[in-house]
Amino acid sequence: MNKSLRKAIIAGNWKMNKTRPEAKELLEAIKPLVANAGDVEVIACVPYTNLETAVNTVAGSNVKIGAENVHFEKSGAFTGEISADMLTEIGVEYVVIGHSERRQYFGETDETVNKRTKAALAAGLKPIVCVGELLWERECSITEEVVARQIKLDLFDVSAEDVKKTVIAYEPVWAIGTGKTATADQAEEVCGFIRATLAKLYDQATADAVTIQYGGSMNAGNAAELLSKPNVDGGLIGGASLKAADFNTIVQAAVNG
């Protein structure tokens, strides 16, 4: 991490877990543990049904709340969808966009990721845009081509000023929910490549200002090593974010990194 250039961010991605009472209980446990996080931004991205409960529970604390998806239209006949204005109205600050599970199971494409990202930014949300390669793509040695294509398409027509408000989460698809983790060197290599790609698309100062997280089975045991790398600015945490003690261990690794 290089906190002098950009914000360190640890974000929990709860996925489809926790009822409202369970969400409140977990956030109440997390709040005092991470109260000393200092310059590390701490976020909980929770299911839609938990958002209002979560916002109310963390009020007055240093924990921010994010959603796990957002639609690209402001309103209309889109049954089951939620707009960016609906999220900001209840106090949501961040939103995960383009997670591999959304791409794999729900037909998300780079085109819709781009539209969602621009809609989120227009509404004042901070997008966490997910990119990453499949195992087969890594084995074929095309990780850089895949990730560069995603970055270019997902951020198409997004201004430099808006890119600075955007978080990029590198999540190798083969390491999400599998227990497999990219080595710290592998994570650094791709996060560094993402930054170099941003520098080509924009400029080095813009690239240096963008927070690039690593996701993909980051946990209490490997967080410190991963976060020791200069281009790994935090984590998008899955399973470990559902356990207050483990999530705090990762936050503290970022604080000390």
C-alpha positions, 0 to 999 in steps of 0.5 A, spaced: 500 500 500 502 507 498 497 511 503 501 517 501 498 517 494 491 513 495 486 511 500 487 504 503 480 500 503 477 494 506 470 492 504 466 486 506 462 483 501 457 479 504 453 476 498 447 473 500 448 472 507 444 475 514 437 477 516 436 484 518 437 482 526 443 478 524 446 484 520 445 489 526 449 484 530 455 483 526 455 490 525 455 492 532 460 487 533 465 490 528 464 497 530 468 497 536 473 493 533 475 497 527 474 504 531 481 505 531 482 504 523 485 511 522 486 512 515 483 505 512 476 506 510 472 500 512 466 498 508 460 493 509 457 491 502 450 488 504 444 485 501 439 490 499 434 488 505 439 490 510 441 496 507 437 501 511 438 497 518 446 497 516 446 505 515 442 506 521 447 501 525 453 504 523 451 511 524 456 515 527 462 510 526 467 510 521 464 504 518 461 505 511 455 502 507 455 499 500 450 495 496 452 489 492 449 491 485 445 497 482 441 498 476 443 503 470 437 507 469 434 512 474 427 509 474 422 505 470 419 498 468 425 494 471 422 489 476 427 487 481 432 492 480 434 498 484 437 505 482 443 509 484 438 514 487 434 509 491 441 507 494 444 514 495 437 516 498 438 511 504 445 513 505 449 508 501 456 510 499 459 505 495 456 499 490 460 493 488 459 493 480 461 487 476 463 482 481 464 475 477 458 472 480 454 477 477 457 476 470 457 468 471 450 467 474 446 473 472 449 475 465 453 481 467 457 484 461 462 489 460 457 493 457 452 493 463 458 494 468 460 500 464 453 503 464 452 501 472 459 505 473 457 511 470 450 511 473 453 510 480 458 516 479 452 520 476 448 519 483 454 520 487 456 513 489 463 510 489 463 504 485 467 498 486 469 495 479 471 488 479 475 485 474 479 478 474 481 472 469 478 465 469 482 459 471 483 457 464 485 464 462 490 464 467 493 457 464 493 460 457 497 466 459 492 471 457 491 474 464 493 481 462 489 481 456 483 479 459 484 484 465 486 490 460 480 489 456 475 489 462 478 495 464 478 499 458 471 497 457 468 498 464 471 505 464 469 507 457 467 514 457 469 515 465 473 521 466 479 522 470 476 525 475 471 520 476 476 514 475 479 517 482 473 516 485 472 509 483 475 503 486 478 497 482 477 490 485 482 485 482 478 478 483 481 472 480 475 468 478 479 462 480 480 464 487 473 466 489 470 462 494 474 456 492 479 457 498 485 458 493 488 465 493 493 468 488 500 469 491 502 476 494 507 476 488 501 474 483 496 479 486 502 485 486 503 483 479 496 484 476 494 490 481 501 493 478 498 491 471 492 495 472 495 501 475 499 501 468 493 500 464 490 506 467 496 510 466 496 509 459 488 510 459 489 517 463 495 519 466 500 516 471 497 521 477 490 519 476 493 511 476 497 513 482 490 516 485 486 510 484 485 504 490 486 497 487 484 492 492 485 484 491 479 480 492 479 472 492 479 469 499 483 474 502 483 472 510 486 473 516 492 469 515 494 472 508 492 479 509 498 482 512 502 479 506 498 481 500 497 488 503 504 489 504 505 489 496 505 497 494 500 496 488 495 492 493 491 498 496 486 493 500 481 488 500 474 486 497 473 480 503 468 475 502 467 469 507 472 473 512 467 479 512 462 475 516 466 474 522 467 480 526 474 478 529 477 475 522 474 482 518 478 486 524 484 482 523 484 484 516 483 491 517 488 491 522 493 488 517 491 494 513 492 499 518 499 497 520 501 496 512 
